[in-house]
Amino acid sequence: MASKQPPSQGQGQGIEITSLPIPQLQDLKSQLDRELTHLTTSFTSLRTAQSKFRDCLSSISLGISASTATKPLLVPLTSSLYVPGRLADAETVLVDIGTGFFVEKRKEEATDFYERKVRDLGDSLKELESVVNGKANNVRLVEEVIRVKVLSGEGEAGGQGGKQGS
């Protein structure tokens, strides 16, 4: 019979989950559910960041040209406040490099920067996706063991085991 144990991460040994009582299995499932929720939220955040970097690439390639420099445009000060302005230079842009710091870069350098960010986030998303899938499999495995134990009546026998000796 194959061992039913979730792979341990960073540990040298696993726990045989079929030997655990139902309350411990339910605690394990709750913990795995919390981890899965956290990882899924992180995955969504990374996907959103990747989308924003793609939007920046699109803005650079479609929005900046020599003819744009003479036209008025709206400059975002906050997410909901825009002021009118004019593009001073169609060859350089300000790039948000994180934590509120901006660097002036040529369009080609900015494009390269954002393409690297999109690529790096894509790699992180692939890694995180495999971790999320592993956690989801572990949750299903624990659920299956709980279901088998409940159907076989082990939950009741395990709860009454201490009373039989009296």
LUMKOLKOL-674538 format. One record per residue: residue number from 0; residue in one letter; x, y, z of N, C-alpha, C in turn. Coordinates in nm, 3 decimals. Layout:
% LUMKOLKOL-674538
(NUM; 'A'; (X; Y; Z); (X; Y; Z); (X; Y; Z))
...
This chain:
% LUMKOLKOL-674538
(0; 'M'; (0.085; -0.118; 0.000); (0.000; 0.000; 0.000); (0.089; 0.124; 0.000))
(1; 'A'; (0.053; 0.223; -0.078); (0.132; 0.346; -0.087); (0.112; 0.428; 0.039))
(2; 'S'; (0.217; 0.496; 0.080); (0.211; 0.580; 0.199); (0.131; 0.705; 0.168))
(3; 'K'; (0.037; 0.740; 0.253); (-0.043; 0.860; 0.234); (0.008; 0.967; 0.328))
(4; 'Q'; (0.105; 1.041; 0.281); (0.155; 1.150; 0.361); (0.189; 1.265; 0.269))
(5; 'P'; (0.154; 1.387; 0.310); (0.189; 1.501; 0.228); (0.340; 1.520; 0.232))
(6; 'P'; (0.398; 1.564; 0.121); (0.542; 1.586; 0.122); (0.578; 1.695; 0.222))
(7; 'S'; (0.679; 1.669; 0.301); (0.722; 1.770; 0.397); (0.813; 1.868; 0.327))
(8; 'Q'; (0.800; 1.993; 0.363); (0.880; 2.097; 0.299); (0.988; 2.140; 0.396))
(9; 'G'; (1.112; 2.115; 0.357); (1.224; 2.157; 0.439); (1.246; 2.068; 0.559))
(10; 'Q'; (1.179; 1.953; 0.566); (1.196; 1.863; 0.678); (1.247; 1.731; 0.625))
(11; 'G'; (1.319; 1.658; 0.710); (1.376; 1.532; 0.669); (1.277; 1.417; 0.677))
(12; 'Q'; (1.166; 1.434; 0.744); (1.072; 1.325; 0.760); (0.930; 1.376; 0.748))
(13; 'G'; (0.839; 1.284; 0.710); (0.698; 1.317; 0.700); (0.621; 1.246; 0.810))
(14; 'I'; (0.495; 1.273; 0.816); (0.408; 1.211; 0.915); (0.309; 1.123; 0.841))
(15; 'E'; (0.290; 1.002; 0.889); (0.191; 0.911; 0.831); (0.053; 0.962; 0.873))
(16; 'I'; (-0.016; 1.028; 0.781); (-0.141; 1.094; 0.820); (-0.253; 0.995; 0.848))
(17; 'T'; (-0.241; 0.873; 0.796); (-0.347; 0.775; 0.824); (-0.346; 0.732; 0.970))
(18; 'S'; (-0.236; 0.758; 1.041); (-0.229; 0.719; 1.182); (-0.280; 0.829; 1.275))
(19; 'L'; (-0.307; 0.947; 1.221); (-0.353; 1.058; 1.304); (-0.503; 1.046; 1.332))
(20; 'P'; (-0.546; 1.086; 1.451); (-0.690; 1.087; 1.479); (-0.758; 1.200; 1.402))
(21; 'I'; (-0.889; 1.190; 1.388); (-0.966; 1.286; 1.308); (-0.948; 1.430; 1.356))
(22; 'P'; (-0.949; 1.460; 1.488); (-0.930; 1.602; 1.527); (-0.796; 1.659; 1.479))
(23; 'Q'; (-0.690; 1.579; 1.485); (-0.561; 1.627; 1.436); (-0.562; 1.643; 1.285))
(24; 'L'; (-0.631; 1.554; 1.217); (-0.644; 1.568; 1.071); (-0.720; 1.695; 1.035))
(25; 'Q'; (-0.824; 1.726; 1.112); (-0.900; 1.848; 1.086); (-0.815; 1.973; 1.113))
(26; 'D'; (-0.731; 1.967; 1.217); (-0.639; 2.078; 1.243); (-0.539; 2.093; 1.129))
(27; 'L'; (-0.488; 1.980; 1.081); (-0.392; 1.981; 0.970); (-0.458; 2.039; 0.845))
(28; 'K'; (-0.583; 1.999; 0.820); (-0.654; 2.051; 0.705); (-0.676; 2.202; 0.717))
(29; 'S'; (-0.710; 2.248; 0.837); (-0.728; 2.392; 0.858); (-0.599; 2.467; 0.832))
(30; 'Q'; (-0.488; 2.413; 0.880); (-0.358; 2.478; 0.857); (-0.326; 2.480; 0.708))
(31; 'L'; (-0.347; 2.370; 0.640); (-0.320; 2.365; 0.496); (-0.412; 2.460; 0.420))
(32; 'D'; (-0.538; 2.471; 0.463); (-0.630; 2.566; 0.399); (-0.582; 2.710; 0.415))
(33; 'R'; (-0.533; 2.744; 0.536); (-0.482; 2.880; 0.559); (-0.360; 2.906; 0.469))
(34; 'E'; (-0.269; 2.809; 0.464); (-0.151; 2.825; 0.379); (-0.190; 2.839; 0.232))
(35; 'L'; (-0.286; 2.758; 0.190); (-0.331; 2.764; 0.051); (-0.394; 2.899; 0.020))
(36; 'T'; (-0.472; 2.952; 0.113); (-0.533; 3.084; 0.095); (-0.426; 3.192; 0.083))
(37; 'H'; (-0.326; 3.186; 0.171); (-0.218; 3.284; 0.167); (-0.141; 3.275; 0.035))
(38; 'L'; (-0.109; 3.154; -0.008); (-0.035; 3.137; -0.133); (-0.117; 3.182; -0.253))
(39; 'T'; (-0.245; 3.156; -0.250); (-0.333; 3.199; -0.359); (-0.341; 3.351; -0.366))
(40; 'T'; (-0.348; 3.414; -0.250); (-0.349; 3.560; -0.245); (-0.218; 3.616; -0.300))
(41; 'S'; (-0.107; 3.555; -0.262); (0.024; 3.598; -0.314); (0.031; 3.580; -0.465))
(42; 'F'; (-0.022; 3.469; -0.514); (-0.024; 3.442; -0.657); (-0.102; 3.552; -0.730))
(43; 'T'; (-0.217; 3.588; -0.676); (-0.300; 3.692; -0.736); (-0.228; 3.827; -0.736))
(44; 'S'; (-0.158; 3.857; -0.626); (-0.083; 3.983; -0.618); (0.029; 3.988; -0.721))
(45; 'L'; (0.099; 3.877; -0.738); (0.206; 3.873; -0.838); (0.149; 3.887; -0.979))
(46; 'R'; (0.037; 3.823; -1.003); (-0.027; 3.832; -1.135); (-0.069; 3.977; -1.162))
(47; 'T'; (-0.121; 4.047; -1.061); (-0.161; 4.187; -1.075); (-0.040; 4.275; -1.104))
(48; 'A'; (0.070; 4.251; -1.032); (0.192; 4.329; -1.055); (0.243; 4.307; -1.198))
(49; 'Q'; (0.240; 4.182; -1.243); (0.285; 4.152; -1.378); (0.199; 4.226; -1.480))
(50; 'S'; (0.069; 4.231; -1.455); (-0.022; 4.300; -1.545); (0.009; 4.451; -1.549))
(51; 'K'; (0.042; 4.508; -1.434); (0.075; 4.650; -1.429); (0.204; 4.679; -1.506))
(52; 'F'; (0.302; 4.589; -1.495); (0.425; 4.608; -1.571); (0.399; 4.596; -1.721))
(53; 'R'; (0.309; 4.507; -1.759); (0.272; 4.495; -1.900); (0.204; 4.623; -1.947))
(54; 'D'; (0.121; 4.682; -1.861); (0.057; 4.809; -1.895); (0.162; 4.918; -1.916))
(55; 'C'; (0.267; 4.917; -1.834); (0.375; 5.015; -1.850); (0.443; 4.996; -1.985))
(56; 'L'; (0.467; 4.871; -2.022); (0.527; 4.843; -2.153); (0.438; 4.894; -2.265))
(57; 'S'; (0.309; 4.870; -2.251); (0.214; 4.917; -2.351); (0.214; 5.069; -2.359))
(58; 'S'; (0.219; 5.135; -2.245); (0.221; 5.282; -2.243); (0.345; 5.336; -2.312))
(59; 'I'; (0.457; 5.272; -2.289); (0.582; 5.319; -2.352); (0.575; 5.299; -2.503))
(60; 'S'; (0.529; 5.181; -2.546); (0.532; 5.154; -2.690); (0.421; 5.227; -2.767))
(61; 'L'; (0.305; 5.243; -2.705); (0.194; 5.305; -2.778); (0.173; 5.453; -2.745))
(62; 'G'; (0.212; 5.493; -2.626); (0.174; 5.626; -2.580); (0.275; 5.735; -2.600))
(63; 'I'; (0.399; 5.702; -2.628); (0.502; 5.806; -2.637); (0.556; 5.811; -2.779))
(64; 'S'; (0.541; 5.927; -2.839); (0.598; 5.950; -2.971); (0.629; 6.099; -2.984))
(65; 'A'; (0.696; 6.135; -3.090); (0.732; 6.276; -3.110); (0.607; 6.362; -3.122))
(66; 'S'; (0.500; 6.306; -3.181); (0.378; 6.386; -3.197); (0.305; 6.402; -3.064))
(67; 'T'; (0.326; 6.310; -2.970); (0.263; 6.320; -2.838); (0.322; 6.436; -2.758))
(68; 'A'; (0.446; 6.470; -2.782); (0.515; 6.573; -2.703); (0.446; 6.708; -2.715))
(69; 'T'; (0.381; 6.734; -2.825); (0.318; 6.865; -2.843); (0.172; 6.866; -2.796))
(70; 'K'; (0.114; 6.750; -2.774); (-0.027; 6.742; -2.734); (-0.040; 6.746; -2.583))
(71; 'P'; (-0.147; 6.808; -2.533); (-0.169; 6.806; -2.387); (-0.210; 6.665; -2.342))
(72; 'L'; (-0.173; 6.631; -2.220); (-0.211; 6.502; -2.164); (-0.240; 6.517; -2.016))
(73; 'L'; (-0.301; 6.413; -1.957); (-0.331; 6.415; -1.814); (-0.224; 6.336; -1.740))
(74; 'V'; (-0.171; 6.398; -1.636); (-0.065; 6.336; -1.557); (-0.125; 6.291; -1.424))
(75; 'P'; (-0.112; 6.162; -1.391); (-0.170; 6.115; -1.264); (-0.085; 6.159; -1.144))
(76; 'L'; (-0.148; 6.226; -1.048); (-0.081; 6.259; -0.922); (-0.112; 6.153; -0.817))
(77; 'T'; (-0.235; 6.105; -0.818); (-0.276; 5.992; -0.734); (-0.360; 5.901; -0.824))
(78; 'S'; (-0.416; 5.797; -0.766); (-0.497; 5.706; -0.848); (-0.625; 5.771; -0.897))
(79; 'S'; (-0.667; 5.881; -0.835); (-0.790; 5.945; -0.878); (-0.775; 6.093; -0.912))
(80; 'L'; (-0.655; 6.147; -0.906); (-0.634; 6.288; -0.934); (-0.535; 6.304; -1.049))
(81; 'Y'; (-0.582; 6.370; -1.156); (-0.501; 6.394; -1.274); (-0.493; 6.544; -1.300))
(82; 'V'; (-0.379; 6.590; -1.347); (-0.362; 6.731; -1.382); (-0.315; 6.739; -1.527))
(83; 'P'; (-0.352; 6.849; -1.597); (-0.306; 6.862; -1.735); (-0.155; 6.889; -1.740))
(84; 'G'; (-0.092; 6.839; -1.845); (0.051; 6.861; -1.862); (0.092; 6.837; -2.006))
(85; 'R'; (0.218; 6.859; -2.031); (0.275; 6.834; -2.164); (0.402; 6.753; -2.144))
(86; 'L'; (0.428; 6.665; -2.240); (0.547; 6.581; -2.235); (0.668; 6.665; -2.275))
(87; 'A'; (0.765; 6.676; -2.184); (0.883; 6.759; -2.211); (0.979; 6.690; -2.307))
(88; 'D'; (0.988; 6.558; -2.297); (1.085; 6.484; -2.379); (1.023; 6.350; -2.415))
(89; 'A'; (1.015; 6.321; -2.544); (0.953; 6.197; -2.589); (1.051; 6.081; -2.588))
(90; 'E'; (1.175; 6.104; -2.553); (1.276; 5.997; -2.555); (1.309; 5.942; -2.417))
(91; 'T'; (1.271; 6.011; -2.312); (1.298; 5.961; -2.177); (1.168; 5.954; -2.097))
(92; 'V'; (1.168; 5.863; -2.001); (1.051; 5.844; -1.914); (1.100; 5.826; -1.771))
(93; 'L'; (1.010; 5.849; -1.676); (1.039; 5.820; -1.537); (0.990; 5.679; -1.506))
(94; 'V'; (1.077; 5.600; -1.446); (1.045; 5.461; -1.414); (1.041; 5.446; -1.263))
(95; 'D'; (0.930; 5.393; -1.213); (0.915; 5.365; -1.071); (0.993; 5.237; -1.041))
(96; 'I'; (1.104; 5.249; -0.968); (1.185; 5.131; -0.939); (1.151; 5.071; -0.803))
(97; 'G'; (1.050; 5.125; -0.738); (1.004; 5.068; -0.612); (1.023; 5.163; -0.496))
(98; 'T'; (0.944; 5.142; -0.394); (0.944; 5.220; -0.269); (0.947; 5.371; -0.291))
(99; 'G'; (0.877; 5.416; -0.396); (0.864; 5.559; -0.420); (0.982; 5.624; -0.490))
(100; 'F'; (1.077; 5.547; -0.540); (1.191; 5.602; -0.612); (1.168; 5.593; -0.762))
(101; 'F'; (1.199; 5.702; -0.830); (1.184; 5.708; -0.975); (1.319; 5.737; -1.037))
(102; 'V'; (1.343; 5.675; -1.153); (1.468; 5.695; -1.226); (1.432; 5.734; -1.369))
(103; 'E'; (1.503; 5.832; -1.421); (1.481; 5.871; -1.559); (1.559; 5.777; -1.649))
(104; 'K'; (1.490; 5.719; -1.747); (1.553; 5.625; -1.840); (1.507; 5.656; -1.981))
(105; 'R'; (1.592; 5.617; -2.075); (1.551; 5.625; -2.215); (1.442; 5.521; -2.238))
(106; 'K'; (1.360; 5.540; -2.341); (1.249; 5.448; -2.368); (1.297; 5.304; -2.380))
(107; 'E'; (1.409; 5.283; -2.448); (1.461; 5.147; -2.468); (1.502; 5.084; -2.335))
(108; 'E'; (1.566; 5.163; -2.248); (1.607; 5.111; -2.117); (1.485; 5.079; -2.030))
(109; 'A'; (1.384; 5.166; -2.037); (1.262; 5.144; -1.960); (1.190; 5.019; -2.009))
(110; 'T'; (1.186; 5.001; -2.140); (1.124; 4.881; -2.197); (1.197; 4.756; -2.149))
(111; 'D'; (1.329; 4.761; -2.152); (1.409; 4.647; -2.105); (1.383; 4.619; -1.957))
(112; 'F'; (1.376; 4.725; -1.877); (1.350; 4.712; -1.734); (1.216; 4.641; -1.710))
(113; 'Y'; (1.111; 4.689; -1.777); (0.978; 4.631; -1.756); (0.968; 4.490; -1.813))
(114; 'E'; (1.035; 4.463; -1.924); (1.034; 4.327; -1.979); (1.101; 4.229; -1.881))
(115; 'R'; (1.211; 4.273; -1.818); (1.277; 4.187; -1.716); (1.185; 4.164; -1.598))
(116; 'K'; (1.115; 4.268; -1.555); (1.021; 4.254; -1.443); (0.911; 4.154; -1.477))
(117; 'V'; (0.854; 4.165; -1.596); (0.748; 4.073; -1.639); (0.801; 3.930; -1.644))
(118; 'R'; (0.921; 3.913; -1.697); (0.982; 3.780; -1.707); (1.011; 3.722; -1.569))
(119; 'D'; (1.068; 3.803; -1.479); (1.099; 3.757; -1.343); (0.971; 3.718; -1.268))
(120; 'L'; (0.868; 3.800; -1.282); (0.741; 3.767; -1.217); (0.679; 3.641; -1.278))
(121; 'G'; (0.697; 3.622; -1.407); (0.647; 3.500; -1.471); (0.715; 3.377; -1.414))
(122; 'D'; (0.847; 3.385; -1.392); (0.919; 3.273; -1.331); (0.871; 3.247; -1.189))
(123; 'S'; (0.852; 3.354; -1.113); (0.803; 3.340; -0.975); (0.662; 3.281; -0.973))
(124; 'L'; (0.581; 3.322; -1.069); (0.445; 3.269; -1.077); (0.444; 3.120; -1.106))
(125; 'K'; (0.535; 3.075; -1.193); (0.544; 2.932; -1.223); (0.582; 2.853; -1.099))
(126; 'E'; (0.682; 2.903; -1.026); (0.724; 2.835; -0.903); (0.612; 2.832; -0.800))
(127; 'L'; (0.547; 2.946; -0.783); (0.439; 2.956; -0.684); (0.321; 2.869; -0.725))
(128; 'E'; (0.296; 2.859; -0.854); (0.186; 2.775; -0.901); (0.210; 2.629; -0.865))
(129; 'S'; (0.334; 2.583; -0.876); (0.363; 2.444; -0.840); (0.347; 2.423; -0.690))
(130; 'V'; (0.384; 2.522; -0.609); (0.365; 2.512; -0.465); (0.217; 2.510; -0.430))
(131; 'V'; (0.138; 2.596; -0.495); (-0.006; 2.601; -0.471); (-0.070; 2.467; -0.509))
(132; 'N'; (-0.029; 2.411; -0.623); (-0.083; 2.282; -0.664); (-0.047; 2.172; -0.565))
(133; 'G'; (0.076; 2.175; -0.513); (0.117; 2.077; -0.412); (0.034; 2.089; -0.286))
(134; 'K'; (0.012; 2.212; -0.240); (-0.072; 2.233; -0.120); (-0.215; 2.187; -0.145))
(135; 'A'; (-0.268; 2.216; -0.263); (-0.404; 2.174; -0.295); (-0.414; 2.021; -0.295))
(136; 'N'; (-0.312; 1.954; -0.347); (-0.309; 1.808; -0.344); (-0.304; 1.756; -0.201))
(137; 'N'; (-0.225; 1.821; -0.117); (-0.217; 1.781; 0.024); (-0.352; 1.797; 0.093))
(138; 'V'; (-0.423; 1.907; 0.064); (-0.555; 1.927; 0.123); (-0.650; 1.816; 0.079))
(139; 'R'; (-0.647; 1.782; -0.050); (-0.734; 1.675; -0.100); (-0.700; 1.542; -0.034))
(140; 'L'; (-0.571; 1.516; -0.014); (-0.528; 1.392; 0.049); (-0.578; 1.383; 0.194))
(141; 'V'; (-0.565; 1.492; 0.268); (-0.611; 1.494; 0.407); (-0.763; 1.478; 0.411))
(142; 'E'; (-0.834; 1.545; 0.320); (-0.979; 1.531; 0.313); (-1.018; 1.386; 0.286))
(143; 'E'; (-0.945; 1.321; 0.198); (-0.973; 1.181; 0.165); (-0.952; 1.091; 0.287))
(144; 'V'; (-0.844; 1.113; 0.361); (-0.818; 1.033; 0.481); (-0.927; 1.056; 0.586))
(145; 'I'; (-0.969; 1.181; 0.603); (-1.077; 1.211; 0.699); (-1.205; 1.139; 0.656))
(146; 'R'; (-1.236; 1.146; 0.526); (-1.358; 1.082; 0.476); (-1.353; 0.930; 0.499))
(147; 'V'; (-1.239; 0.868; 0.472); (-1.224; 0.723; 0.493); (-1.241; 0.689; 0.640))
(148; 'K'; (-1.179; 0.769; 0.728); (-1.189; 0.741; 0.871); (-1.332; 0.758; 0.923))
(149; 'V'; (-1.400; 0.860; 0.875); (-1.537; 0.883; 0.919); (-1.627; 0.769; 0.869))
(150; 'L'; (-1.610; 0.730; 0.744); (-1.692; 0.622; 0.689); (-1.665; 0.488; 0.756))
(151; 'S'; (-1.541; 0.464; 0.796); (-1.507; 0.336; 0.859); (-1.540; 0.335; 1.008))
(152; 'G'; (-1.578; 0.450; 1.062); (-1.616; 0.457; 1.203); (-1.500; 0.473; 1.297))
(153; 'E'; (-1.380; 0.502; 1.244); (-1.262; 0.520; 1.330); (-1.275; 0.641; 1.419))
(154; 'G'; (-1.350; 0.740; 1.375); (-1.367; 0.861; 1.456); (-1.436; 0.830; 1.586))
(155; 'E'; (-1.538; 0.745; 1.582); (-1.609; 0.709; 1.704); (-1.526; 0.616; 1.788))
(156; 'A'; (-1.460; 0.519; 1.727); (-1.378; 0.423; 1.803); (-1.262; 0.494; 1.868))
(157; 'G'; (-1.201; 0.591; 1.799); (-1.088; 0.663; 1.856); (-1.131; 0.750; 1.972))
(158; 'G'; (-1.252; 0.805; 1.967); (-1.302; 0.890; 2.075); (-1.343; 0.810; 2.196))
(159; 'Q'; (-1.384; 0.683; 2.179); (-1.428; 0.600; 2.290); (-1.318; 0.510; 2.342))
(160; 'G'; (-1.203; 0.510; 2.275); (-1.093; 0.420; 2.313); (-1.049; 0.439; 2.455))
(161; 'G'; (-1.052; 0.559; 2.510); (-1.008; 0.584; 2.646); (-1.109; 0.535; 2.748))
(162; 'K'; (-1.235; 0.521; 2.709); (-1.340; 0.481; 2.803); (-1.353; 0.331; 2.815))
(163; 'Q'; (-1.296; 0.255; 2.722); (-1.312; 0.110; 2.726); (-1.235; 0.048; 2.842))
(164; 'G'; (-1.128; 0.107; 2.884); (-1.046; 0.052; 2.992); (-1.111; 0.070; 3.128))
(165; 'S'; (-1.216; 0.152; 3.146); (-1.276; 0.178; 3.277); (-1.366; 0.065; 3.320))
